Amino acid sequence: MKSPLYTRTGDQGETSLVGGQRVAKDSIRLESYGTLDELSSHLGKVASLCDDEIRGQIHEIQNELFNIGSYLATLPAPGEQTACPSLEDGARLQQLELWIDALDEQTPPMKCFILPGGDPTAAEAHIARTVCRRAERNIIALSRSEYVDPAVIRYINRLSDYLFAAARYINFIKGIADIAWRK
């Protein structure tokens, strides 16, 4: 038998973290991992529109965002500084950087700031990039009051770079030039 999708436990503006602690739904911790969920949804749209190479990368990224969200949804014991388990060895950050380099190598050098847009898939990648930047700001705000593994901040920071590179690559393979910013 299926369990219901609703629990009614959040009807008063609070929710439970992984360890069962109750927190306000507008807490910066919830805002942090909730924005990662929003980002993953935008990435799902990008993945549904792009080629197999980028789609595979995005699916790996979405999985990592879930890992990071789980880490952020777990309140550490007082005074404890826990690492995000999936980021401990640095391999996922290194993989992201390799993808950025590979995408960037295939696009023309930038000679100016560029505006978001072009192909609809690239435009969606730019939207995901801006949501990623918001997630980063929220996680940094959380880190000012509670410990957050610095590897999380590095990964999310690099992810926005990946999304920029992916948007440029998508436009390039579709034959659409970057949109130059003009003063």
C-alpha positions in Angstrom: 0.0 0.0 0.0 1.3 3.5 -0.9 1.8 6.0 1.8 0.1 9.4 1.3 2.1 12.2 -0.2 1.0 14.6 2.5 1.7 14.4 6.2 0.1 17.6 7.5 3.1 18.0 9.8 4.2 21.2 8.0 0.9 23.0 8.1 2.1 25.3 10.8 5.2 26.6 8.9 7.8 24.1 10.2 9.3 21.0 8.8 11.7 18.2 9.9 15.3 17.9 9.1 16.9 14.5 8.5 17.5 13.9 12.3 14.0 14.9 13.2 14.7 18.4 14.4 11.9 20.8 13.6 12.8 24.1 11.9 10.9 27.0 10.4 10.3 26.6 6.7 11.8 30.1 6.1 15.1 29.3 7.8 18.3 29.9 5.9 19.1 26.1 6.1 15.8 25.3 4.4 16.2 28.1 1.9 19.7 26.7 1.1 18.7 23.2 0.2 15.3 24.3 -1.2 17.1 26.5 -3.7 19.2 23.4 -4.7 16.0 21.6 -5.3 14.8 24.5 -7.5 18.1 24.4 -9.3 17.8 20.7 -9.9 14.3 21.2 -11.4 15.7 23.8 -13.8 18.5 21.4 -14.7 15.9 18.8 -15.4 14.5 21.0 -18.1 17.9 21.7 -19.6 18.6 18.0 -19.6 15.4 17.3 -21.4 16.4 19.7 -24.2 20.0 19.0 -24.8 22.3 16.4 -26.3 23.3 13.1 -24.6 26.7 14.4 -23.5 25.4 17.4 -21.6 22.3 15.4 -20.4 24.6 12.8 -18.8 26.6 15.4 -17.1 23.5 17.2 -15.8 22.1 13.9 -14.4 25.3 13.4 -12.5 25.1 17.0 -11.2 21.5 16.6 -10.2 22.5 13.5 -8.2 25.2 15.5 -6.5 22.8 18.3 -5.7 20.6 15.8 -3.9 23.7 14.6 -1.9 24.5 18.2 -1.0 20.8 18.9 -0.1 20.8 15.9 2.2 24.0 17.1 3.8 22.4 20.6 4.4 19.2 19.0 5.7 21.1 17.3 8.4 21.8 19.4 11.5 25.3 18.7 12.9 25.7 18.2 16.6 26.7 21.4 18.5 30.3 22.2 17.8 30.7 19.5 15.2 32.2 20.3 11.8 31.0 17.5 9.4 32.2 17.1 5.9 29.8 16.5 3.0 30.5 12.8 2.4 30.1 12.9 -1.4 32.6 15.8 -1.7 35.3 14.6 0.7 37.7 13.2 -1.9 37.4 16.2 -4.3 36.7 13.9 -7.3 33.3 15.5 -8.1 34.8 19.0 -8.1 37.6 17.9 -10.3 35.1 16.3 -12.7 33.1 19.5 -12.9 36.3 21.4 -13.7 37.2 18.9 -16.4 33.7 19.3 -18.0 34.1 23.1 -17.8 37.5 22.9 -19.6 36.2 20.5 -22.2 33.2 22.7 -23.0 35.2 25.9 -23.0 37.8 24.5 -25.3 35.1 24.0 -28.0 33.8 27.5 -27.9 35.4 30.7 -29.3 37.3 32.9 -26.8 35.1 35.6 -25.1 36.0 39.1 -26.1 33.2 40.8 -24.0 30.6 40.2 -21.4 27.7 38.2 -22.8 24.0 38.4 -22.2 21.9 35.3 -21.3 19.9 34.0 -24.2 20.3 32.5 -27.6 18.9 29.0 -28.1 16.1 28.2 -25.7 18.2 25.4 -24.1 21.1 27.8 -23.6 18.7 30.3 -22.1 17.4 27.7 -19.7 21.1 26.9 -18.7 21.5 30.6 -17.9 18.4 30.6 -15.7 19.8 27.6 -13.9 23.1 29.5 -13.5 21.4 32.4 -11.8 19.5 30.0 -9.5 22.8 28.4 -8.7 24.2 31.7 -7.7 21.3 32.3 -5.4 21.8 28.9 -3.8 25.5 29.8 -3.3 24.5 33.1 -1.6 22.1 31.2 0.7 24.7 28.6 1.6 27.2 31.3 2.4 24.7 33.0 4.6 24.1 29.7 6.4 27.9 29.3 6.8 28.1 32.6 8.6 25.9 31.2 11.5 26.6 27.4 11.3 29.3 25.3 10.0 29.1 24.3 6.3 31.7 22.2 4.6 33.8 24.6 2.4 33.7 21.9 -0.3 30.0 22.5 -0.7 30.6 26.2 -1.4 33.4 25.4 -3.8 31.2 22.9 -5.7 28.2 25.2 -6.0 30.5 28.1 -7.1 32.1 25.9 -9.8 28.7 24.6 -10.9 27.6 28.1 -11.9 30.8 28.3 -14.0 29.8 25.0 -15.6 26.4 26.3 -16.4 27.9 29.3 -18.1 30.2 27.2 -20.1 27.3 24.8 -21.0 25.1 27.7 -22.2 27.9 29.0 -24.4 28.6 25.5 -25.8 24.9 24.9 -26.5 24.7 28.2 -28.4 27.9 27.4 -30.3 26.8 23.9 -31.4 23.4 25.4 -32.5 25.2 28.0 -34.6 24.1 30.9 -32.4 26.6 33.7 -31.6 27.0 35.0 -28.1 24.9 38.1 -27.4 27.5 40.9 -26.6 26.8 43.3 -23.8 27.1 46.9 -25.0 27.6 49.9 -22.7 
